[in-house]
Amino acid sequence: MLRTIVIGTCVQVQGTLEKELDNGRILIRVGNKVFEGLPVTKKAA
């Protein structure tokens, strides 16, 4: 599943979901790198 996370104040990374952590953050994989951050939520139109 493709997911987007926020790292810091303005950097977003999109990749494959690896794991959901207990603290509300998720891990995503982009190539051979793994990033941790807060998931981007969908906004209602």
PyMOL Python script that loads the backbone (N, CA, C, O; Angstrom):
from pymol import cmd

cmd.read_pdbstr("""\
ATOM      1  N   MET A   1       0.838  -1.161   0.000  1.00  0.00           N
ATOM      2  CA  MET A   1       0.000   0.000   0.000  1.00  0.00           C
ATOM      3  C   MET A   1       0.894   1.238   0.000  1.00  0.00           C
ATOM      4  O   MET A   1       1.833   1.316   0.792  1.00  0.00           O
ATOM      5  N   LEU A   2       0.625   2.178  -0.851  1.00  0.00           N
ATOM      6  CA  LEU A   2       1.383   3.412  -0.958  1.00  0.00           C
ATOM      7  C   LEU A   2       0.891   4.403   0.085  1.00  0.00           C
ATOM      8  O   LEU A   2      -0.312   4.645   0.187  1.00  0.00           O
ATOM      9  N   ARG A   3       1.815   4.987   0.870  1.00  0.00           N
ATOM     10  CA  ARG A   3       1.450   5.942   1.917  1.00  0.00           C
ATOM     11  C   ARG A   3       2.373   7.146   1.852  1.00  0.00           C
ATOM     12  O   ARG A   3       3.479   7.075   1.316  1.00  0.00           O
ATOM     13  N   THR A   4       1.894   8.263   2.415  1.00  0.00           N
ATOM     14  CA  THR A   4       2.674   9.493   2.484  1.00  0.00           C
ATOM     15  C   THR A   4       2.855   9.878   3.939  1.00  0.00           C
ATOM     16  O   THR A   4       1.913   9.814   4.728  1.00  0.00           O
ATOM     17  N   ILE A   5       4.078  10.282   4.296  1.00  0.00           N
ATOM     18  CA  ILE A   5       4.353  10.724   5.660  1.00  0.00           C
ATOM     19  C   ILE A   5       4.970  12.117   5.633  1.00  0.00           C
ATOM     20  O   ILE A   5       5.489  12.567   4.612  1.00  0.00           O
ATOM     21  N   VAL A   6       4.901  12.788   6.784  1.00  0.00           N
ATOM     22  CA  VAL A   6       5.525  14.095   6.961  1.00  0.00           C
ATOM     23  C   VAL A   6       6.734  13.914   7.863  1.00  0.00           C
ATOM     24  O   VAL A   6       6.641  13.316   8.935  1.00  0.00           O
ATOM     25  N   ILE A   7       7.863  14.436   7.419  1.00  0.00           N
ATOM     26  CA  ILE A   7       9.094  14.428   8.211  1.00  0.00           C
ATOM     27  C   ILE A   7       9.462  15.885   8.454  1.00  0.00           C
ATOM     28  O   ILE A   7       9.724  16.624   7.505  1.00  0.00           O
ATOM     29  N   GLY A   8       9.483  16.296   9.685  1.00  0.00           N
ATOM     30  CA  GLY A   8       9.771  17.698   9.999  1.00  0.00           C
ATOM     31  C   GLY A   8       8.566  18.576   9.723  1.00  0.00           C
ATOM     32  O   GLY A   8       7.427  18.145   9.901  1.00  0.00           O
ATOM     33  N   THR A   9       8.809  19.814   9.285  1.00  0.00           N
ATOM     34  CA  THR A   9       7.707  20.757   9.100  1.00  0.00           C
ATOM     35  C   THR A   9       7.177  20.815   7.673  1.00  0.00           C
ATOM     36  O   THR A   9       6.014  21.158   7.462  1.00  0.00           O
ATOM     37  N   CYS A  10       8.022  20.480   6.679  1.00  0.00           N
ATOM     38  CA  CYS A  10       7.548  20.645   5.308  1.00  0.00           C
ATOM     39  C   CYS A  10       8.045  19.582   4.330  1.00  0.00           C
ATOM     40  O   CYS A  10       7.855  19.734   3.124  1.00  0.00           O
ATOM     41  N   VAL A  11       8.665  18.525   4.806  1.00  0.00           N
ATOM     42  CA  VAL A  11       9.165  17.471   3.926  1.00  0.00           C
ATOM     43  C   VAL A  11       8.209  16.292   3.965  1.00  0.00           C
ATOM     44  O   VAL A  11       7.890  15.775   5.036  1.00  0.00           O
ATOM     45  N   GLN A  12       7.753  15.868   2.790  1.00  0.00           N
ATOM     46  CA  GLN A  12       6.872  14.711   2.678  1.00  0.00           C
ATOM     47  C   GLN A  12       7.573  13.629   1.870  1.00  0.00           C
ATOM     48  O   GLN A  12       8.299  13.916   0.918  1.00  0.00           O
ATOM     49  N   VAL A  13       7.343  12.375   2.264  1.00  0.00           N
ATOM     50  CA  VAL A  13       7.928  11.229   1.576  1.00  0.00           C
ATOM     51  C   VAL A  13       6.813  10.246   1.285  1.00  0.00           C
ATOM     52  O   VAL A  13       5.959   9.992   2.134  1.00  0.00           O
ATOM     53  N   GLN A  14       6.823   9.689   0.072  1.00  0.00           N
ATOM     54  CA  GLN A  14       5.804   8.716  -0.307  1.00  0.00           C
ATOM     55  C   GLN A  14       6.477   7.403  -0.652  1.00  0.00           C
ATOM     56  O   GLN A  14       7.465   7.374  -1.386  1.00  0.00           O
ATOM     57  N   GLY A  15       5.934   6.309  -0.115  1.00  0.00           N
ATOM     58  CA  GLY A  15       6.509   5.001  -0.379  1.00  0.00           C
ATOM     59  C   GLY A  15       5.590   3.891   0.094  1.00  0.00           C
ATOM     60  O   GLY A  15       4.425   4.126   0.416  1.00  0.00           O
ATOM     61  N   THR A  16       6.126   2.685   0.132  1.00  0.00           N
ATOM     62  CA  THR A  16       5.372   1.494   0.508  1.00  0.00           C
ATOM     63  C   THR A  16       5.330   1.352   2.024  1.00  0.00           C
ATOM     64  O   THR A  16       6.357   1.473   2.693  1.00  0.00           O
ATOM     65  N   LEU A  17       4.153   1.098   2.561  1.00  0.00           N
ATOM     66  CA  LEU A  17       3.981   0.932   3.997  1.00  0.00           C
ATOM     67  C   LEU A  17       4.729  -0.296   4.483  1.00  0.00           C
ATOM     68  O   LEU A  17       4.552  -1.389   3.945  1.00  0.00           O
ATOM     69  N   GLU A  18       5.571  -0.119   5.506  1.00  0.00           N
ATOM     70  CA  GLU A  18       6.320  -1.216   6.115  1.00  0.00           C
ATOM     71  C   GLU A  18       5.689  -1.645   7.432  1.00  0.00           C
ATOM     72  O   GLU A  18       5.457  -2.833   7.655  1.00  0.00           O
ATOM     73  N   LYS A  19       5.407  -0.662   8.320  1.00  0.00           N
ATOM     74  CA  LYS A  19       4.933  -0.997   9.654  1.00  0.00           C
ATOM     75  C   LYS A  19       4.268   0.215  10.293  1.00  0.00           C
ATOM     76  O   LYS A  19       4.688   1.350  10.073  1.00  0.00           O
ATOM     77  N   GLU A  20       3.216  -0.035  11.094  1.00  0.00           N
ATOM     78  CA  GLU A  20       2.592   1.008  11.903  1.00  0.00           C
ATOM     79  C   GLU A  20       3.118   0.882  13.322  1.00  0.00           C
ATOM     80  O   GLU A  20       3.075  -0.200  13.906  1.00  0.00           O
ATOM     81  N   LEU A  21       3.612   1.975  13.880  1.00  0.00           N
ATOM     82  CA  LEU A  21       4.200   1.966  15.211  1.00  0.00           C
ATOM     83  C   LEU A  21       3.159   2.347  16.267  1.00  0.00           C
ATOM     84  O   LEU A  21       2.131   2.946  15.950  1.00  0.00           O
ATOM     85  N   ASP A  22       3.438   1.993  17.522  1.00  0.00           N
ATOM     86  CA  ASP A  22       2.511   2.268  18.624  1.00  0.00           C
ATOM     87  C   ASP A  22       2.350   3.757  18.913  1.00  0.00           C
ATOM     88  O   ASP A  22       1.325   4.170  19.456  1.00  0.00           O
ATOM     89  N   ASN A  23       3.347   4.568  18.558  1.00  0.00           N
ATOM     90  CA  ASN A  23       3.291   5.998  18.857  1.00  0.00           C
ATOM     91  C   ASN A  23       2.547   6.813  17.792  1.00  0.00           C
ATOM     92  O   ASN A  23       2.573   8.043  17.840  1.00  0.00           O
ATOM     93  N   GLY A  24       1.886   6.153  16.831  1.00  0.00           N
ATOM     94  CA  GLY A  24       1.121   6.847  15.799  1.00  0.00           C
ATOM     95  C   GLY A  24       1.901   7.106  14.521  1.00  0.00           C
ATOM     96  O   GLY A  24       1.323   7.523  13.517  1.00  0.00           O
ATOM     97  N   ARG A  25       3.180   6.868  14.543  1.00  0.00           N
ATOM     98  CA  ARG A  25       4.010   7.042  13.351  1.00  0.00           C
ATOM     99  C   ARG A  25       3.999   5.759  12.521  1.00  0.00           C
ATOM    100  O   ARG A  25       3.615   4.694  13.005  1.00  0.00           O
ATOM    101  N   ILE A  26       4.428   5.880  11.264  1.00  0.00           N
ATOM    102  CA  ILE A  26       4.518   4.707  10.406  1.00  0.00           C
ATOM    103  C   ILE A  26       5.892   4.679   9.745  1.00  0.00           C
ATOM    104  O   ILE A  26       6.562   5.706   9.633  1.00  0.00           O
ATOM    105  N   LEU A  27       6.298   3.499   9.312  1.00  0.00           N
ATOM    106  CA  LEU A  27       7.533   3.316   8.559  1.00  0.00           C
ATOM    107  C   LEU A  27       7.169   3.048   7.106  1.00  0.00           C
ATOM    108  O   LEU A  27       6.287   2.238   6.820  1.00  0.00           O
ATOM    109  N   ILE A  28       7.848   3.730   6.191  1.00  0.00           N
ATOM    110  CA  ILE A  28       7.647   3.475   4.762  1.00  0.00           C
ATOM    111  C   ILE A  28       8.997   3.180   4.125  1.00  0.00           C
ATOM    112  O   ILE A  28      10.035   3.630   4.609  1.00  0.00           O
ATOM    113  N   ARG A  29       8.971   2.424   3.043  1.00  0.00           N
ATOM    114  CA  ARG A  29      10.194   2.062   2.315  1.00  0.00           C
ATOM    115  C   ARG A  29      10.173   2.738   0.950  1.00  0.00           C
ATOM    116  O   ARG A  29       9.179   2.699   0.225  1.00  0.00           O
ATOM    117  N   VAL A  30      11.309   3.362   0.624  1.00  0.00           N
ATOM    118  CA  VAL A  30      11.534   3.949  -0.698  1.00  0.00           C
ATOM    119  C   VAL A  30      12.849   3.363  -1.195  1.00  0.00           C
ATOM    120  O   VAL A  30      13.922   3.757  -0.738  1.00  0.00           O
ATOM    121  N   GLY A  31      12.765   2.429  -2.122  1.00  0.00           N
ATOM    122  CA  GLY A  31      13.967   1.736  -2.586  1.00  0.00           C
ATOM    123  C   GLY A  31      14.531   0.896  -1.453  1.00  0.00           C
ATOM    124  O   GLY A  31      13.852   0.009  -0.936  1.00  0.00           O
ATOM    125  N   ASN A  32      15.779   1.174  -1.061  1.00  0.00           N
ATOM    126  CA  ASN A  32      16.375   0.413   0.036  1.00  0.00           C
ATOM    127  C   ASN A  32      16.439   1.222   1.332  1.00  0.00           C
ATOM    128  O   ASN A  32      17.090   0.799   2.287  1.00  0.00           O
ATOM    129  N   LYS A  33      15.774   2.377   1.378  1.00  0.00           N
ATOM    130  CA  LYS A  33      15.763   3.222   2.578  1.00  0.00           C
ATOM    131  C   LYS A  33      14.402   3.154   3.263  1.00  0.00           C
ATOM    132  O   LYS A  33      13.370   3.020   2.607  1.00  0.00           O
ATOM    133  N   VAL A  34      14.417   3.250   4.600  1.00  0.00           N
ATOM    134  CA  VAL A  34      13.186   3.241   5.392  1.00  0.00           C
ATOM    135  C   VAL A  34      13.090   4.573   6.127  1.00  0.00           C
ATOM    136  O   VAL A  34      14.051   5.016   6.755  1.00  0.00           O
ATOM    137  N   PHE A  35      11.920   5.208   6.045  1.00  0.00           N
ATOM    138  CA  PHE A  35      11.679   6.494   6.688  1.00  0.00           C
ATOM    139  C   PHE A  35      10.579   6.346   7.723  1.00  0.00           C
ATOM    140  O   PHE A  35       9.656   5.549   7.553  1.00  0.00           O
ATOM    141  N   GLU A  36      10.683   7.132   8.812  1.00  0.00           N
ATOM    142  CA  GLU A  36       9.666   7.147   9.865  1.00  0.00           C
ATOM    143  C   GLU A  36       9.068   8.543   9.947  1.00  0.00           C
ATOM    144  O   GLU A  36       9.794   9.537   9.908  1.00  0.00           O
ATOM    145  N   GLY A  37       7.735   8.620  10.061  1.00  0.00           N
ATOM    146  CA  GLY A  37       7.096   9.920  10.183  1.00  0.00           C
ATOM    147  C   GLY A  37       5.621   9.777  10.466  1.00  0.00           C
ATOM    148  O   GLY A  37       5.097   8.672  10.609  1.00  0.00           O
ATOM    149  N   LEU A  38       4.956  10.930  10.546  1.00  0.00           N
ATOM    150  CA  LEU A  38       3.522  10.950  10.801  1.00  0.00           C
ATOM    151  C   LEU A  38       2.764  10.806   9.486  1.00  0.00           C
ATOM    152  O   LEU A  38       3.118  11.446   8.495  1.00  0.00           O
ATOM    153  N   PRO A  39       1.729   9.977   9.465  1.00  0.00           N
ATOM    154  CA  PRO A  39       0.965   9.798   8.228  1.00  0.00           C
ATOM    155  C   PRO A  39       0.192  11.053   7.862  1.00  0.00           C
ATOM    156  O   PRO A  39      -0.293  11.771   8.737  1.00  0.00           O
ATOM    157  N   VAL A  40       0.079  11.314   6.565  1.00  0.00           N
ATOM    158  CA  VAL A  40      -0.736  12.419   6.063  1.00  0.00           C
ATOM    159  C   VAL A  40      -2.173  11.948   6.033  1.00  0.00           C
ATOM    160  O   VAL A  40      -2.468  10.882   5.493  1.00  0.00           O
ATOM    161  N   THR A  41      -3.073  12.734   6.610  1.00  0.00           N
ATOM    162  CA  THR A  41      -4.489  12.363   6.645  1.00  0.00           C
ATOM    163  C   THR A  41      -5.231  12.965   5.462  1.00  0.00           C
ATOM    164  O   THR A  41      -4.835  13.998   4.923  1.00  0.00           O
ATOM    165  N   LYS A  42      -6.299  12.314   5.072  1.00  0.00           N
ATOM    166  CA  LYS A  42      -7.130  12.804   3.976  1.00  0.00           C
ATOM    167  C   LYS A  42      -8.010  13.939   4.494  1.00  0.00           C
ATOM    168  O   LYS A  42      -8.485  13.898   5.629  1.00  0.00           O
ATOM    169  N   LYS A  43      -8.224  14.948   3.655  1.00  0.00           N
ATOM    170  CA  LYS A  43      -9.114  16.049   4.003  1.00  0.00           C
ATOM    171  C   LYS A  43     -10.420  15.880   3.261  1.00  0.00           C
ATOM    172  O   LYS A  43     -10.436  15.495   2.092  1.00  0.00           O
ATOM    173  N   ALA A  44     -11.502  16.167   3.934  1.00  0.00           N
ATOM    174  CA  ALA A  44     -12.819  16.085   3.293  1.00  0.00           C
ATOM    175  C   ALA A  44     -12.987  17.246   2.324  1.00  0.00           C
ATOM    176  O   ALA A  44     -12.541  18.360   2.598  1.00  0.00           O
ATOM    177  N   ALA A  45     -13.627  16.988   1.199  1.00  0.00           N
ATOM    178  CA  ALA A  45     -13.834  18.041   0.191  1.00  0.00           C
ATOM    179  C   ALA A  45     -14.975  18.945   0.556  1.00  0.00           C
ATOM    180  O   ALA A  45     -15.282  19.881  -0.183  1.00  0.00           O
TER     181      ALA A  45
END
""", "prot")
cmd.dss("prot")
cmd.show_as("cartoon", "prot")
cmd.util.cbc("prot")
cmd.orient("prot")
